[in-house]
Amino acid sequence: MPESPLAQDILTTAKEARKNLAELEQDLQDEINEINFAAFRDNRVMNAEERKRRASRRSSHTEIREAYVVLAYVTLKHLDELDEVKELQAKMNAINDGLSDDLDRLKKIEKYAGTIARITDQFANIVEKAASLAAGMA
């Protein structure tokens, strides 16, 4: 199924937002690394200001990670609302309904086959007993 222009727009927008998030995430990680390495280079422990800045950047970093998930859900929601997707869902539902009917029919056939097998076994036992009785009378 070729992508519609609207689907292309949604995906392009999502890719651009993801790219922006990735750049922001990298900038934050670079800043966190710089805070960590500054104290290391100076052969000292981090001061209170550095710890506070690092904690703030880590918090922002976590928020960016959460934004990726939100972006994915929003993108899927917009794609899910496209007419093409709704049409495809309707077709898949029709196929599933047909498969469900087929499954129900196969279950009935299986039930009948089991019943026939039991009747055949019972009939075979009767024939065997009859043959045994006939052999005993002869």
Secondary structure, DSSP 8 states (H G I E B T S, - for coil): ----HHHHHHHHHHHHHHHHHHHHHHHHHHHHHHHHHHHHHTTS---HHHHHHHHHHHHHHHHHHHHHHHHHHHHHHHHHTSHHHHHHHHHHHHHHHHHHHHHHHHHHHHHHHHHHHHHHHHHHHHHHHHHHHHHHH-
